[in-house]
Amino acid sequence: MKIRPIIIVAGEPKSIFFEIFIKCLKSQKFRSPLILISSIKILKNQMNKLGLKRKIKKLNFEDLKKEKFNNKFINIIDIPHDNNSDYINNCFKMAFKILRSNFTNKFINGPIDKSTFLNKKYLGITEFISQNFKRNKTAMLIYNKNLSVCPVTTHLPIKLVTQKINKKIIREKIILIHDFYKKEFRIKPKIGVTGLNPHCETISKINEDKKIVLPAINHMKKRKFNVKGPFPADTIFLKQNRAKFDVIIGMYHDQVLTPIKTLKEYDAINITLGLPFYRISPDHGPNTKMINKNLSNPSSLLKSINFLDKR
């Protein structure tokens, strides 16, 4: 079977991406050809600063299906960067064009400053990509082979979370996670779900944990999904508790991303479930303070590439 290439949008031009990408190239060989979508000018500048000597092969979309690829070269589709705000968007447009052509189904994007690129039009990159492919049912899975997490709501202000939590969206996340684990790992995942309120209790008239979260879980139990909860978020990540689950679903972003990043640091990747292709990103941001210091950890990008390299 022909090994499909991995296309990689470099992301923010002022970020640690090129440093960690170059470290990945130095660290190991990959079966899948890597195709970078970025500015050649920026790439060459970073290669000079980091002391990497490798030939660059410039590609065109029209020739992709004719080309023979390997990673002896840095394969790149050049997207000019003239300090304009359209640069990242143009990189994504090229990636989407390639994905729609069925040339490959493997896609990684590097770190992106959401506040400037998304301009408040989307909650996050997950939603930006999902809407471009007209997918309404998607999930953000922060994946680690021992423990993964999924927030029901993503980059949403905390004051709006209760407005977005409902039985339907909780059920959708459970189904997406279950189907992903069945397809990729051939297991029926053990899923734990947190409550929304501290200790799953509240003094207000409406207890979302009893009215929304618990009924959603019970519904999925009746459908034979391996799911339990709701559990208090302050104790589910204790060692003896988290060991019972493959995935923990939380009601909002920091409820589950804070503990997983504390526990796993760079040993996790961000996978979007529900798309017609694999989309992964390293589980960290541009980290502009570390640019040109050659101290950035490439582990999350390396794990992203390795995950797709096996597929």
Secondary structure per residue as TSV (DSSP state, phi and psi in degrees):
chain	resnum	aa	ss	phi	psi
A	1	M	-	360.0	134.7
A	2	K	-	-67.5	132.4
A	3	I	-	-82.1	122.8
A	4	R	-	-79.0	141.9
A	5	P	-	-66.6	162.0
A	6	I	E	-106.4	121.4
A	7	I	E	-94.5	139.4
A	8	I	E	-131.4	115.1
A	9	V	E	-82.2	120.0
A	10	A	-	-63.4	-30.5
A	11	G	-	88.5	-143.3
A	12	E	-	-57.8	125.5
A	13	P	S	-63.5	-32.3
A	14	K	S	-102.4	84.2
A	15	S	S	-156.0	-178.8
A	16	I	S	-87.5	4.5
A	17	F	H	-55.3	-50.1
A	18	F	H	-63.7	-35.0
A	19	E	H	-62.4	-49.1
A	20	I	H	-72.5	-31.0
A	21	F	H	-64.7	-45.2
A	22	I	H	-65.1	-38.1
A	23	K	H	-63.2	-36.8
A	24	C	H	-63.9	-44.1
A	25	L	H	-61.7	-36.8
A	26	K	H	-74.1	-28.6
A	27	S	H	-80.7	-33.1
A	28	Q	-	-162.1	168.4
A	29	K	-	-98.7	147.2
A	30	F	-	-119.2	144.2
A	31	R	S	-68.5	-44.3
A	32	S	S	-76.8	131.8
A	33	P	-	-62.7	139.9
A	34	L	E	-102.1	129.5
A	35	I	E	-121.3	114.1
A	36	L	E	-87.9	137.8
A	37	I	E	-113.5	107.3
A	38	S	E	-169.0	-176.2
A	39	S	-	-89.6	125.2
A	40	I	H	-61.2	-37.1
A	41	K	H	-60.3	-46.4
A	42	I	H	-66.2	-42.4
A	43	L	H	-58.9	-49.0
A	44	K	H	-62.0	-39.5
A	45	N	H	-61.4	-44.1
A	46	Q	H	-69.9	-37.0
A	47	M	H	-61.8	-40.2
A	48	N	H	-64.5	-43.3
A	49	K	H	-67.0	-32.3
A	50	L	H	-100.4	0.6
A	51	G	T	70.9	35.6
A	52	L	-	-103.0	127.1
A	53	K	-	-112.1	111.0
A	54	R	-	-153.3	141.0
A	55	K	-	-68.7	145.2
A	56	I	E	-108.4	134.0
A	57	K	E	-115.0	112.7
A	58	K	E	-82.0	131.0
A	59	L	E	-117.0	158.2
A	60	N	-	-121.4	148.4
A	61	F	G	-55.6	-42.1
A	62	E	G	-62.4	-24.7
A	63	D	G	-101.3	0.5
A	64	L	T	-57.7	-44.4
A	65	K	T	-74.3	-12.1
A	66	K	T	-95.3	-22.4
A	67	E	-	-74.8	152.7
A	68	K	-	-109.5	124.9
A	69	F	-	-109.2	150.0
A	70	N	-	-152.3	171.8
A	71	N	T	-97.9	19.1
A	72	K	T	-69.4	-27.0
A	73	F	S	-108.6	161.3
A	74	I	E	-89.5	107.0
A	75	N	E	-80.4	127.8
A	76	I	E	-144.2	138.4
A	77	I	E	-99.3	116.7
A	78	D	E	-78.5	123.9
A	79	I	-	-115.4	110.1
A	80	P	-	-58.0	141.4
A	81	H	-	-124.2	113.2
A	82	D	S	-122.5	42.5
A	83	N	S	57.3	31.4
A	84	N	-	-104.3	154.0
A	85	S	T	-72.6	-10.7
A	86	D	T	-85.4	-6.1
A	87	Y	H	-57.0	-53.9
A	88	I	H	-64.8	-40.4
A	89	N	H	-61.2	-39.8
A	90	N	H	-66.8	-34.5
A	91	C	H	-63.4	-46.3
A	92	F	H	-63.4	-41.0
A	93	K	H	-58.3	-41.6
A	94	M	H	-65.9	-43.9
A	95	A	H	-60.4	-44.5
A	96	F	H	-64.2	-37.7
A	97	K	H	-62.4	-41.8
A	98	I	H	-66.6	-44.6
A	99	L	H	-63.1	-39.3
A	100	R	H	-70.2	-20.8
A	101	S	T	-81.7	-4.7
A	102	N	T	64.5	21.9
A	103	F	S	-67.4	-36.2
A	104	T	-	-153.5	165.4
A	105	N	S	-125.8	23.1
A	106	K	E	-119.8	121.3
A	107	F	E	-141.1	131.7
A	108	I	E	-126.3	139.1
A	109	N	E	-119.0	140.6
A	110	G	-	-75.9	179.4
A	111	P	-	-62.6	142.0
A	112	I	-	-136.5	138.6
A	113	D	-	-78.1	100.8
A	114	K	H	-63.2	-33.5
A	115	S	H	-65.5	-32.8
A	116	T	H	-92.2	-43.6
A	117	F	H	-70.3	-47.6
A	118	L	T	-78.5	-24.1
A	119	N	T	50.7	39.6
A	120	K	T	64.6	14.6
A	121	K	S	-85.0	-25.7
A	122	Y	S	-134.9	154.3
A	123	L	S	-68.8	-34.6
A	124	G	S	-167.3	-178.5
A	125	I	H	-66.2	-35.0
A	126	T	H	-54.8	-47.7
A	127	E	H	-70.4	-37.2
A	128	F	H	-59.5	-47.2
A	129	I	H	-69.9	-43.8
A	130	S	H	-57.7	-44.6
A	131	Q	H	-71.3	-30.5
A	132	N	H	-65.8	-26.7
A	133	F	T	-107.4	14.5
A	134	K	T	54.0	44.2
A	135	R	-	-109.1	116.3
A	136	N	-	-91.2	-23.1
A	137	K	-	-108.7	95.6
A	138	T	-	-133.9	167.5
A	139	A	E	-145.3	145.5
A	140	M	E	-93.6	109.9
A	141	L	E	-107.3	116.3
A	142	I	E	-88.3	103.3
A	143	Y	E	-96.9	132.0
A	144	N	-	-137.4	142.8
A	145	K	S	-60.7	-24.5
A	146	N	S	-97.4	-34.2
A	147	L	-	-154.7	126.1
A	148	S	E	-117.1	162.5
A	149	V	E	-134.2	157.9
A	150	C	E	-145.2	119.4
A	151	P	E	-83.9	136.1
A	152	V	S	-66.1	-44.0
A	153	T	S	-107.2	147.9
A	154	T	-	-102.7	-110.2
A	155	H	S	-88.2	67.3
A	156	L	-	-115.8	135.0
A	157	P	-	-55.7	140.9
A	158	I	G	-58.9	-31.0
A	159	K	G	-69.2	-15.2
A	160	L	G	-100.6	-5.9
A	161	V	H	-58.9	-47.1
A	162	T	H	-62.5	-26.1
A	163	Q	H	-73.1	-23.5
A	164	K	H	-101.2	-14.7
A	165	I	-	-76.8	125.5
A	166	N	-	-151.8	167.9
A	167	K	H	-61.5	-41.1
A	168	K	H	-60.9	-47.4
A	169	I	H	-68.7	-34.4
A	170	I	H	-65.4	-44.0
A	171	R	H	-61.9	-40.0
A	172	E	H	-61.5	-43.3
A	173	K	H	-63.3	-42.2
A	174	I	H	-60.9	-44.1
A	175	I	H	-64.8	-45.0
A	176	L	H	-61.0	-43.1
A	177	I	H	-65.7	-47.0
A	178	H	H	-57.8	-47.4
A	179	D	H	-65.7	-37.8
A	180	F	H	-63.8	-47.5
A	181	Y	H	-67.7	-36.0
A	182	K	H	-64.9	-42.8
A	183	K	H	-71.8	-47.9
A	184	E	H	-82.9	-34.9
A	185	F	H	-123.7	-3.8
A	186	R	-	57.4	40.1
A	187	I	S	-129.9	156.9
A	188	K	-	-94.4	104.1
A	189	P	-	-66.5	144.0
A	190	K	-	-87.5	116.9
A	191	I	E	-115.6	127.1
A	192	G	E	-108.3	143.4
A	193	V	E	-122.7	131.0
A	194	T	E	-83.1	161.8
A	195	G	-	-82.3	175.4
A	196	L	S	-89.2	-42.0
A	197	N	S	-92.5	157.2
A	198	P	G	-55.0	126.7
A	199	H	G	60.5	17.2
A	200	C	G	60.4	29.7
A	201	E	-	-128.8	157.4
A	202	T	-	-156.4	153.4
A	203	I	S	-93.9	-4.0
A	204	S	S	-78.6	167.9
A	205	K	S	-66.5	-34.1
A	206	I	-	-104.3	118.9
A	207	N	-	-101.5	101.9
A	208	E	H	-59.8	-30.5
A	209	D	I	-66.6	-36.3
A	210	K	I	-84.9	-35.6
A	211	K	I	-86.1	-27.8
A	212	I	I	-121.2	-57.9
A	213	V	I	-66.3	-51.6
A	214	L	H	-60.3	-47.1
A	215	P	H	-61.2	-35.3
A	216	A	H	-64.6	-42.6
A	217	I	H	-64.9	-46.0
A	218	N	H	-61.7	-37.7
A	219	H	H	-60.6	-44.0
A	220	M	H	-72.8	-30.8
A	221	K	H	-61.4	-42.3
A	222	K	H	-63.0	-26.7
A	223	R	T	-89.7	11.1
A	224	K	T	73.4	22.9
A	225	F	-	-81.3	144.8
A	226	N	-	-87.4	78.3
A	227	V	E	-133.3	142.0
A	228	K	E	-136.8	156.9
A	229	G	E	141.0	-171.5
A	230	P	E	-79.7	147.1
A	231	F	E	-112.4	147.6
A	232	P	-	-60.4	132.7
A	233	A	T	-68.5	-21.1
A	234	D	T	-80.8	-9.8
A	235	T	T	-123.4	-13.4
A	236	I	T	-66.3	-24.0
A	237	F	T	-91.2	3.7
A	238	L	S	-61.4	149.1
A	239	K	H	-52.4	-48.1
A	240	Q	H	-70.1	-21.9
A	241	N	H	-87.8	-46.7
A	242	R	H	-66.0	-25.0
A	243	A	T	-64.6	-15.1
A	244	K	T	-82.9	-7.5
A	245	F	-	-129.1	151.3
A	246	D	S	-87.4	-35.1
A	247	V	E	-139.4	138.8
A	248	I	E	-116.0	124.2
A	249	I	E	-96.8	130.6
A	250	G	E	-116.5	165.9
A	251	M	S	-82.6	-24.1
A	252	Y	S	-146.9	166.7
A	253	H	H	-50.7	-63.4
A	254	D	H	-70.8	-17.3
A	255	Q	H	-61.3	-34.0
A	256	V	H	-116.3	-26.7
A	257	L	H	-75.2	-32.0
A	258	T	H	-62.4	-50.9
A	259	P	H	-66.6	-37.3
A	260	I	H	-68.7	-36.5
A	261	K	H	-72.7	-31.5
A	262	T	H	-67.0	-41.5
A	263	L	H	-76.6	-41.9
A	264	K	H	-108.8	-14.0
A	265	E	T	50.1	-113.7
A	266	Y	T	-90.2	4.6
A	267	D	S	-89.1	53.0
A	268	A	-	-159.2	155.9
A	269	I	E	-134.6	154.9
A	270	N	E	-98.7	111.3
A	271	I	E	-111.7	130.0
A	272	T	E	-91.0	117.9
A	273	L	E	-90.4	145.3
A	274	G	T	100.4	0.2
A	275	L	S	-91.3	161.7
A	276	P	S	-80.9	13.0
A	277	F	S	-153.3	169.4
A	278	Y	E	-79.9	124.7
A	279	R	E	-125.0	124.2
A	280	I	E	-134.0	149.0
A	281	S	E	-139.8	151.6
A	282	P	E	-60.0	148.0
A	283	D	S	-88.8	57.0
A	284	H	S	-162.0	169.1
A	285	G	-	-96.1	-168.3
A	286	P	-	-64.3	-29.1
A	287	N	-	51.4	58.0
A	288	T	G	-61.4	-25.1
A	289	K	G	-67.3	-17.9
A	290	M	G	-100.9	3.7
A	291	I	T	-61.7	135.3
A	292	N	T	68.1	9.9
A	293	K	S	-92.2	-13.8
A	294	N	S	57.7	36.5
A	295	L	-	-120.6	1.6
A	296	S	-	-77.5	143.9
A	297	N	-	-86.0	120.1
A	298	P	-	-86.9	4.7
A	299	S	H	-55.2	-44.3
A	300	S	H	-68.7	-40.8
A	301	L	H	-65.6	-41.1
A	302	L	H	-60.9	-42.0
A	303	K	H	-67.1	-34.2
A	304	S	H	-62.8	-47.0
A	305	I	H	-65.2	-44.5
A	306	N	H	-62.6	-38.0
A	307	F	H	-59.6	-46.5
A	308	L	H	-75.5	-27.6
A	309	D	H	-65.8	-21.5
A	310	K	T	-89.0	2.0
A	311	R	-	-120.7	360.0
